[in-house]
């Protein structure tokens, strides 16, 4: 199965579902080396998505703090 998706327009829930679908598809690959590489890439993708979410949260907190400080001046 070939997946096409646009990460910019996808919600976190849809991303998780697509990753789960990809993970299931990886198990059907016969070549152990290819399957290992795919799993590694999928793990990296999950990490990058998670880190991106964390950074978005941090940026929002910093924006909120800036706005709070501007209001105090």
C-alpha positions in Angstrom: 0.0 0.0 0.0 1.3 3.5 -0.8 0.4 6.4 1.5 0.1 10.0 0.4 -0.5 12.6 2.9 0.2 16.2 3.6 1.6 16.6 7.2 0.8 20.4 7.2 -3.0 19.8 6.8 -3.2 16.8 9.1 -4.3 16.7 12.7 -2.3 14.9 15.3 -4.9 12.1 15.5 -4.7 11.5 11.7 -0.9 11.5 11.8 -1.0 8.9 14.6 -3.4 6.7 12.6 -1.2 7.0 9.5 1.9 6.0 11.5 0.0 3.1 12.9 -1.1 2.0 9.4 2.5 2.4 8.1 3.8 0.3 11.0 1.4 -2.5 10.1 2.4 -2.3 6.5 6.1 -2.5 7.5 5.5 -5.9 9.1 4.4 -7.3 5.7 7.8 -6.5 4.1 9.8 -9.7 3.5 13.3 -8.2 3.4 14.6 -8.0 7.0 17.1 -5.2 6.2 14.5 -3.1 4.5 12.0 -3.7 7.3 14.6 -2.6 9.8 15.4 0.6 7.9 11.7 1.3 7.6 11.1 0.8 11.3 14.1 3.1 12.1 12.7 5.8 9.8 9.2 5.5 11.3 10.7 5.9 14.8 12.6 9.0 13.7 9.4 10.4 12.2 7.5 9.8 15.5 10.3 11.5 17.4 10.3 14.5 15.0 6.5 14.9 15.3 6.7 14.6 19.1 9.5 17.2 19.3 7.6 19.5 17.0 4.6 19.3 19.2 6.7 20.0 22.3 8.3 23.0 20.6 4.9 24.4 19.5 3.7 24.2 23.1 6.9 25.9 24.3 6.5 28.7 21.7 2.9 29.3 22.8 3.9 29.5 26.4 6.7 32.0 25.5 4.2 34.1 23.4 1.8 34.1 26.3 4.6 35.2 28.7 5.6 38.0 26.3 2.0 39.2 26.1 1.7 39.0 29.9 4.8 41.1 30.3 3.8 43.6 27.7 0.6 44.1 29.6 2.5 44.8 32.8 4.6 47.6 31.3 
